Amino acid sequence: MAAIAWSDVEDLDANLANVAPNLQTLILARVEKLSASFFGGVDDPRYKMARVLLAAHIAAPYAAAAAGAGAAAGPVTSRSEGDVSESYAVASVSLTGSHSSTAHGRAFDELVRSMPGRIMNLRPTC
């Protein structure tokens, strides 16, 4: 099995190039834990795609923050004037295993749903 490289992730989304190298290493190590057998084996292109999509999904918030877009998100929900304060709405976090917060995560979920192991109610391990 060939490990994926960060360049594989950047080929999918060039905006992820500004993720810090130490985070790239951590993200790649995490996605390498996906079950190859669930995705058709180590030589199946779906296995590589699953790892690239999941890495891109995990990296997206870090790339946005590195680009200066991660500090404020959503509509302003409160403001103050003395000592200046502002609060923003943030997206809810799903603990159901869905990766719906990014396009890459949604593509990963779609790939998981398309796998034969899914019919037997198996889940990829990560």
C-alpha positions in Angstrom: 0.0 0.0 0.0 1.4 3.4 -1.0 0.8 6.1 1.5 -0.8 9.3 0.2 1.3 12.5 0.1 0.1 16.0 0.9 0.5 16.8 -2.8 -2.4 14.3 -3.4 -4.6 16.4 -1.1 -3.4 19.6 -2.8 -4.2 18.2 -6.2 -7.8 17.8 -5.0 -7.9 21.3 -3.4 -5.1 23.8 -3.9 -6.5 25.9 -1.0 -5.1 23.3 1.4 -1.5 24.2 0.5 -1.3 26.6 3.4 -2.0 24.0 6.1 1.0 23.8 8.4 3.4 21.0 7.7 3.1 19.5 11.2 -0.7 19.4 10.8 -0.3 17.8 7.3 1.8 15.0 8.9 -0.8 14.4 11.7 -3.7 14.4 9.2 -2.0 12.0 6.8 -1.2 9.7 9.7 -4.9 9.7 10.8 -6.3 8.9 7.3 -3.8 6.1 6.8 -5.7 4.3 9.5 -8.7 3.8 7.2 -9.5 0.2 6.5 -8.2 -0.8 3.1 -10.4 -3.9 3.0 -13.6 -1.7 3.4 -12.6 0.3 0.3 -11.8 -2.7 -1.9 -8.2 -3.3 -0.9 -4.9 -1.4 -1.0 -4.7 -1.4 -4.8 -8.3 -0.1 -5.3 -8.4 3.6 -6.4 -11.4 4.1 -4.0 -9.1 3.5 -1.1 -6.7 6.2 -2.2 -9.7 8.5 -2.9 -11.2 7.9 0.5 -7.9 8.9 2.2 -7.5 12.0 0.1 -11.1 13.1 0.6 -11.0 12.6 4.4 -7.6 14.4 4.6 -9.1 17.3 2.7 -12.1 17.4 4.9 -10.1 17.4 8.1 -7.7 20.0 6.8 -10.3 22.5 5.5 -10.8 24.4 8.8 -7.1 24.7 9.3 -6.6 26.0 5.8 -9.4 28.6 6.4 -7.8 29.7 9.6 -4.3 30.0 8.1 -5.8 32.1 5.4 -7.4 34.4 8.0 -10.9 33.2 7.3 -11.4 31.0 10.4 -11.7 33.6 13.1 -15.2 34.8 12.5 -18.0 32.7 11.1 -21.7 33.0 10.6 -23.9 35.9 11.4 -23.3 38.2 14.3 -25.4 37.0 17.2 -24.4 39.6 19.8 -22.4 42.8 20.1 -21.1 45.0 22.9 -19.5 48.4 22.9 -17.6 48.7 26.2 -14.3 46.8 25.7 -15.6 45.8 22.2 -17.1 42.3 21.9 -18.8 40.4 19.1 -20.2 36.9 18.9 -20.8 34.8 15.9 -23.1 31.9 15.1 -21.2 28.7 14.3 -22.4 25.5 12.6 -23.4 22.7 14.9 -21.2 19.7 15.1 -22.7 16.3 14.3 -21.6 13.4 16.3 -23.3 10.9 14.0 -20.3 10.2 11.8 -21.4 12.6 9.1 -18.8 14.7 7.4 -21.3 17.2 6.0 -19.5 20.4 7.0 -17.3 20.3 3.8 -17.7 19.3 0.2 -14.8 16.9 0.6 -16.5 15.3 3.7 -19.8 14.9 1.8 -17.9 13.3 -1.1 -16.3 10.9 1.4 -19.7 10.0 2.9 -21.0 9.3 -0.6 -18.1 7.1 -1.3 -18.7 5.2 2.0 -22.4 4.8 1.1 -21.4 3.3 -2.3 -19.2 0.6 -0.8 -20.5 -3.0 -0.7 -19.5 -3.3 3.0 -22.0 -0.6 3.7 -24.8 -3.1 2.9 -23.6 -5.3 5.7 -23.6 -2.2 8.0 -19.9 -2.1 8.3 -18.1 1.2 8.8 -14.6 2.2 7.8 -12.3 2.4 10.8 -10.5 5.7 11.5 
